[in-house]
Amino acid sequence: ITHKKEEIKKPINNNRSTIAPAMLSLPKSRTLTTLRNRMVFPSCFQSKAPSHHHQLCQNRTILGLVPAIDKRIYRMAKSVMPAISKTEQIALGCGTIGFDRDIFGGSPSLQKLIDNYQPKLSEEEQAFLDNQVNHLCGLLDDHEVSLKKDFSKEAWDYMRDERFFGMKIPKEWGGLGFSTQAVSCILAKLATHCFDANATVAVPNSLGPGELLARYGTPSQKEYFLPRLADGTLIPCFGLTAPHSGSDATSLIGSDCVVQERDGELGVLASFKKRYITLAPVAGVVGIGLNLTDPDGLLGGNGEEGFTVALLERNHPGLMMGPRHMPLNAAFMNGTVEGEDVWIPMSCILGGQERCGFGWHMFVECLAEGRGVSLPAGSAGAARGVAAAAGAYSRIRKQFRVPIAEFGGIQEAISLASSDGLITIAGCDLMNAIIDNHEAPMVISSVMKQNCTERGRRIVEHGMDIAAGSAICRGNKNYIGNAYMSLPIAITVEGANIMTRSFQIIGQGLTRCHPHMLELIESLQMPKSEEKKAVETFTRQFYNVVRHGVTNMWHSVSRGLQSSVSTATRSKTAYKDGDKLLEYHENQLLRLSANFALTADLCFTLGGKLKFEELLMGRLADALGAIFLGYATLHHYSRRRGIQGLEALTEHALLRLEKEAQDALKTAADNFPGRLGGIASLVMKLGCFPLGSRPYQDPHDDLTKEVARLITTPSELRNLFEEGMYIAPEGQMHQASDLIRALPVCVEADRVASLLRREKRQPTPDEVDLLAKADALRDVLIQVDVFDHLSEEEAQPGYIRPALVGTEERLVDQERKSFTEIA
């Protein structure tokens, strides 16, 4: 959004005084405070057409006083605004903004999402999902993979031959050229069966050098590497994280290279120590993030110092790859990449010499795919697996002669897992469509990574609670244990969630997505030689910020009053009307968006200190995530409505999201920091909660029971979760598939048994067969794996467990006989 000087401003009553929300944490000054409190919008904003008087007034925008005072205020603001580092400047200029800016603006549009973003698969992509992905899953025994900590050569060769590592590489280079939606669906389906396969396929299609090469590689680099990456000859990895630069990966501490010249060839001498690098132990090529310096000026203006990416093959002299980490119980390859005084010619710099110092641009713009697509896809797979398999288990498993699906605690866990699952799937669909629309939304991708991986962890925890003992006994019958041990890994990689939530989302969002702040902040970074232009920009954008804050205050109060009344008078079954469901929840999200935008404006009272208020930023990140995912859930419903039961689950999900956003904003208001925190807190409470109460509550029990019923009995809603799962062929032992197939039989048997009790009669022969079949299925499906031994040592002939050896020794020493001999 650009604001031109020629723009005709909306008339404003010149006799009306307005108190501007403080934007920056300026030194305390009675004079400045008085001037602010007496601020009057200049009369030039009442003009209906440009004039000489109008142009003169453009130089008197903040206080309507002489430019000297505007300049003084600008300098005071500049003095308390910390300098933005080069890395931060690059980050602010990378990626795109779209719907995230609409939320920060306070009035996002659901219709805009519906009109612009339609996630879909081509026939070729759907066929790959139905055939190659299913075949790969059939090659993988998840339990065996977790024990051997590797795939079979057959599985590795199949992934290579079928271009699983080249799904995002364009077809002209031998790849599949698949859409983001296709890659996400493939990764989610793999996650329903084997999380290690999900992680292995995800890296080459997100942060592997393949996409970076396709965008930024030199012609010779593309010609050599891309075909080999597409057919799997070279498995890729990306080395960024180092021991002293984890979530702050761009600091590149200990990953240095110096430009040198050897035998007339320009290159860099590099030393680095990378860790946590997925696929490094088996990678044939690695992209390494380095901090390049050029003390002798050898680059000669062709390239710059800073973050640079080098491409090294596994046999590169001095490169050491192979040692493995063991991330919890996961089997996917993860290890170290190291080198000491490694000579790297300029031909191995990604993009060539001219791309020296350009690595952060490359990394940030490609990061949206890894953070916003690959990791959430794993959570979507977990959601499908828990809803479909654990939902079926809860109906099949009986305690006290009653299916545990009838227990209130189980119903609560199922409904929470299912609504979190719907939220995650909806978020993935929308995010995929945004990226397929050639956008790279950095803030939304961070929201997706942090929010969906956290929901994925909660989903699997609920699944573990439902499956109980069968979920903790490892073996082929355990369909959830490995996912339970894998989800925490997703939470830590590509920027730990605790860091992403605490400062990245809001820190970048406020400057990048606020409609006016980026230009204002850039004006404060201008050199003194451009002060005149900077002051003009600053004063103009300051007025825009004030107007933005006042508008959002009005929207917060007016929408808050309306939504509070509509919530209080709304029937518990109103959601059954799809149109009313959409209308009601869109109005609530509009209200919450205005609340969030108002709070974002108030954050500028903290100035540069905002970056240290991580508790506040974390709560605002929670609110932003809930709002975005609320719109994603409505977007999903508008596309998939007509599915029996979808209204109930959508209602459950949105009620929870609205309460999440409300509670996050309330906690932020109660704890607003800074010297002006008391004022900001009061303004926030008046705007966000005009009636003093919080209207949004958790879903009521009847809705929870209805959602649980739909997920634990055959329904179209269950089919929605099952449609993205791997279902093994009949006759092949696969616990999740067997549970799903057994559910209709067990539900029908329970219906017949209930009918027989009511009618007080004996079953017919067909009914006898049905009841016997259900009992047999239940008996098989509730069993867990048992092993003669759990280690190679235990398997040795004559082996006796140490505890039993000790028991025997003690009995011999005491000359004790068995109880039966004594008796």
C-alpha positions, 0 to 999 in steps of 0.5 A, a space after each residue: 500500500 503506497 500513500 502518495 502526496 497527491 492523495 485526497 484525504 478524507 475531511 476531518 473536523 478541524 475543531 476536534 482534538 485527538 490524542 494520538 497513540 504514542 508510537 515510539 518510546 520517546 524520552 519523557 517530556 512534558 512539552 512533548 506530552 502536552 503537544 501530543 495531547 493537544 494535537 489537531 489534524 491540520 486543515 489541509 486534510 479537509 481540502 477536496 482537491 490539491 492546492 498550493 495551501 494543501 502542498 504547504 500543509 503537507 510539511 506540517 503533518 504531525 502537530 500542524 506546527 512549523 517543520 522545525 518541531 516536526 524535525 525535532 520529534 523525528 530526531 528524538 524518535 530516531 535517537 531511541 530507535 535502534 539501528 536495523 542490522 543488514 540481516 534484518 534489513 534483508 529479512 524485511 525485504 524478502 518474501 511477500 505480504 498478503 493476507 497477513 497484512 490484511 490481519 494487521 490492517 484489522 479488516 481481512 476478507 474471507 471472500 478474498 481467500 475464497 476467490 484467490 486460493 483454491 488448493 488442488 491436485 492435477 491428475 498426474 499428482 493424484 495418480 502419484 499419490 495413489 500409486 507411487 506413494 502407496 507402493 513406497 509405504 508398502 516397502 516400509 515396515 515402520 517398526 523395522 525402520 525404527 529398529 534398524 535406523 535406516 531404510 532398505 536399499 530397495 526403498 532408497 532405490 525406489 525413492 530415487 527411481 520415482 523422483 521422490 527427491 525431485 518433486 519440486 525440480 522443474 520437469 525440464 531438469 528431470 524433476 516432477 515439477 509438482 505443485 506445493 499442494 501435491 508435495 504437502 499431500 505426499 508428505 502428509 500421507 507418508 507421515 500417516 505410515 512412517 514419519 522417517 519417510 516423511 522427513 527424508 522426502 521433505 528435506 530435498 523438496 524444501 531446504 535442499 539445494 535443489 530449489 535454490 539451484 533452480 532459482 539462483 544457480 549458474 547455468 553450469 551449476 543447473 546443468 550439472 546438479 539439477 538432473 542428478 538431484 532429480 533422479 536421486 544420484 545425488 541426495 542433497 542436504 543443507 548445512 546451516 545450524 552450528 553449535 553456537 548458532 541454533 535458532 539464530 542460524 544467520 549469525 553463522 558463528 564458527 562458519 567463516 570463509 575468507 576470499 583468497 586467490 590461488 594459482 590465479 583462481 579466486 575462491 574462499 578458504 572456509 572452516 565450519 562445523 555444522 550439526 543437526 543436518 538432516 540427510 548429511 550422513 547419506 548426502 551426495 551434495 551439501 549447501 553450506 551457509 558461510 559468513 564470507 569476508 573479503 579483507 583484501 577487496 578481491 571481489 572487486 565489487 562483484 559480490 559482497 561480504 556476508 551470508 554466502 552459500 557454497 555447493 560441495 559434493 561429498 568427495 570435496 577435499 577437506 569435507 567431512 560428512 558421515 557421523 550421525 546424531 540420534 534424534 530421539 528414536 527417529 531413524 531418518 539420517 541426521 548428522 554433522 558436516 565439518 571442514 577445516 581450511 577447505 578451499 572452495 573455488 568461486 565456481 562452487 559458490 551457489 550462483 557464482 561470485 556475483 551471489 556472494 553475500 546473497 545467501 540470506 536472500 536465497 535462504 529466506 525466500 525458500 524458507 517459506 516452503 520448509 517452514 510453512 509446508 513440509 513441517 505442517 504436513 507432518 502434523 496433518 498426517 498425524 491428525 489424519 492418523 489419530 482421528 481415523 485410527 484412534 477414533 476407530 480404536 475407541 469404538 472397538 476397544 471395550 471396558 466395563 462392557 462398553 466401548 471406551 468411545 462412550 466415556 466422557 474423557 475419551 470423547 473430550 480427547 477425540 474432539 480436541 484431536 479432531 478439531 486440531 486436526 481440522 485446523 491443521 489440515 485447513 491451514 495446510 491447504 490454504 498455505 499451499 495455495 498461497 505458495 502455489 500462487 507464487 507468494 512467499 509469506 514469511 510471517 504466515 509460514 512462521 505462524 504455520 510452522 509454530 502453530 501446526 507443529 504444536 497442534 500436531 504434538 497435542 494431537 498425538 498426545 491425545 491419541 496416546 491417551 486414547 490408545 493407552 497401553 497399546 500405544 506404549 508397547 512398541 511393535 508392528 501393532 503400535 500405529 502411533 508411538 513413533 509419531 509420538 517420538 517424532 513430533 517433538 523433533 519437528 517443533 525444534 527444527 528450522 527455528 525452535 518454536 519457543 523462539 519463533 513464537 516469542 519474537 520472530 512472528 510479531 517482530 517481523 510481522 509488525 514491521 513487515 505487515 503493518 500497513 504503515 510501519 515499514 516506511 516509517 521505520 525506514 525513514 528513521 534509518 535514513 542518513 542525515 544527508 536525506 533528513 528532509 525526505 526522512 522527516 516528510 516520510 516520518 510525519 506522513 506515516 505517523 499520521 497514517 499510524 494514528 489514523 490506523 489506530 483510531 480506526 481499529 479502536 472504533 472497529 474494536 468497540 463497534 464490532 465487539 459490542 455487536 459480536 458480544 450480543 450475537 454470541 450471547 443470544 446465539 443458539 447452541 445448534 445455530 451451526 447446523 445452518 452452514 450460511 449462518 455458521 460462516 456469517 457468525 464466525 467471520 464476524 467474530 474473526 473480524 472483531 478479533 482482527 480489529 482487536 489484534 490490529 489495535 494491540 499491534 498499534 499499541 506495541 509501538 509505545 515500546 519503541 525499540 524495547 519491543 524486541 525484548 518483550 518476548 512474553 508480549 510478543 508470544 501472546 500476540 503470536 498466539 492471537 495472530 495464529 488463531 485468527 489466521 487459522 480461523 480464516 483458514 478453517 472457514 476457507 476450508 469449510 466454504 470449499 468442502 461444505 456438504 460433508 455430513 458432520 463438517 458443520 459440527 467439527 468446524 464449529 468446535 474448531 472455531 469456538 476454540 480458536 476464537 477463545 485462544 485469540 481472546 485469551 491471548 489478547 486478555 493476558 497481553 492487556 493484563 501484562 502490557 509492559 513499558 512506561 506507557 503500559 498502564 495507558 496501553 493496557 487501559 486502551 486495549 481493554 476498552 477496545 478489545 473488551 468494551 463490555 468488560 467480559 470475555 464472550 468466547 467460551 470453550 465448546 459445550 459438552 453436547 457439541 463435544 459429544 457430537 464430534 466424538 460420535 462422528 469420528 468414532 462411527 462411520 460417517 462422511 466426516 471420518 472419510 474426510 480424515 481417511 482420504 489422505 491416509 495410507 491404507 494397506 491392501 487387505 490381508 497385509 498386516 497394518 494395524 491402522 488399516 485393520 482398525 479402520 476396516 473393522 469399525 463398521 463391523 463392530 458398530 453394526 454388531 453393537 447396534 444388533 446387541 443393543 436391539 437384542 437386549 431391547 427386544 429380549 430375543 435370541 439372535 438370528 444365524 446371521 446376527 450370530 455370525 456378525 457378533 462372532 466376527 466383531 468379537 474376533 476382530 476386537 480380540 485381535 485388534 486389542 493385542 500388543 506385540 510381545 518379544 522373546 528378546 529385545 537385544 542381541 545379547 538376550 538372544 544368545 543361547 544360554 543367556 539368563 537375565 542378570 536379575 534372575 541370576 541374582 535371584 537364583 544366587 540368593 535362593 541358593 545361599 539361603 537354602 530356600 526351597 519353593 513354597 510348594 516344596 515347603 507346603 
